[in-house]
Amino acid sequence: MSKKSKRCSSSKSKRILWYAFGAAGLGARGLAAIALLAIALMLFSIKKESKSFNQCVEEVQKSGISVSAAVSYCNGGGPL
């Protein structure tokens, strides 16, 4: 009888352990998804900034300024 009670307790503890590992795996996947979302949001702001920078360089270039001077101006390098 003692063998049966040990089996029941060990199988119950194993079941709990499997549920704990499953929950930990799901938690890790959820954390990874949140991290990827945060990275994507950061990249979106960088994309917007680079687009406005490129527009600035193109506008300054249209006035007949060289590319290097246009980049310097758009970086805050001062008046042309």
Beta strands, then each sheet from edge to edge (+ up, - down):
end
